[in-house]
């Protein structure tokens, strides 16, 4: 937060700026002269009183970040997670009314702040996608019956609308396995960089969040469908991996799985 | 805003916490009403709203928020208020409350209930923002006294004098947190009974009861312990002054199983019954 450039005309505004300078910049010089010193009647000093607010500011944001990024917290350990959070709140002080969104820049921040531990930013990316899956908008899933009602001659032009909880990630580390081990508190496993990135899908079905790895052709089909590719384009595209004769049944197989997973909410 | 009358007491309630969703739906405990934390449900969908909808079908609900920042020099966040209004419609909330504080300024949110100076300027400023919020929401809101740890030199009146003035100027109602009065009285060395005397009964629509943490020379309003005897004693004094007011137990951390909170809620019922009986007896003498 920047200090006020000109002397504000409102005393209320000035006090609020000074209090925020204490919380955000840890600079109590401005607010201290405005606080009543009860030192003579109470043994609690101004510094102690201000510390109640100063500490609460830090703890509250640490808790918020930890709630959304439990595996990042575990990987870093308490001390480094606290240090990292203080650095993050300096770089990205909360501007949203809800603490739910305080961590929205963590993946990018960790790429710079902990560039020497690249699995951390990938874990943040994975956990943010899980969080999105948890409370994304509710939408009625498309049924097999609705799909079967489409006339066969219209299938070529068919486009697909996905549930708001769906995320597609390409991960270079064993991040999902690591997350599972942390979540289930099983034997710790070391972070491991893969030979090539793996494709992953995250989504919510009813109230539960799921994730699974994808074959390369399904990942391509999903990415293309997200961008508005139709059934014909998906069939043509997967010919890069299988022969043209089997392409429609391969894509139909994807669709069947997507329906089973409640990934689809509409057709375009 | 349509002028509304003070709503009759809803009885004895609890703060709705996710740890208790299943227990509430399975055991259907005898809680008269639930207070929900507004921000927890300002999400697009998923589990929080799934459970909330079911609980709203079974119990009356009120909304308690921390983000209106009524004292901030920043203008009201109209996007936030829009979401609050939509949630109130979805839950059929009996009322909406927030705090006498600011939570940030210049667009930065501290996510804390920061103290205001008790000045004429602040009365005018807060009252205007409350009035604007009430106009937009179409109902009177309740404003809660926050626990405070500092006093500004600029303050020209008592906290209760300030609270009363704001309530009257903005025609809003008061959520009088008994624990917060206890905490602030200890931290600032004022008489909590004088505080109670200073708040007009016709403005008081809800009470909070809660626990706190005692440190060397000061108390922090942590909501992570049982209610202490001093707060029960102050609740007795509140009953004597305000009569039957909707009251609930606010527990935000170190959350026990539901039966434990139900036992504490029964204590509130017992304290209320004993006090009203005592008051009635005294009136007949």
Interface residues (C-beta under 8 A of the other chain):
Chain A: X1 X2 X10 X11 X12 X13 X15 X16 X17 X19 X20 X23 X24 X33 X34 X35 X36 X38 X41 X42 X43 X44 X46 X48 X49 X50 X52 X53 X56 X57 X60 X61 X64 X93 X94 X95 X96 X97 X98 X99 X100 X102 X134 X135 X136 X137 X138 X139 X164 X165 X204 X207
Chain B: X39 X42 X43 X44 X45 X46 X47 X48 X49 X50 X67 X71 X72 X73 X77 X80 X102 X104 X105 X106 X107 X108 X109 X110 X111 X112 X114 X116 X117 X119 X121 X122 X125 X149 X150 X151 X152 X153 X154 X155 X187 X188 X189 X216 X217 X218 X220
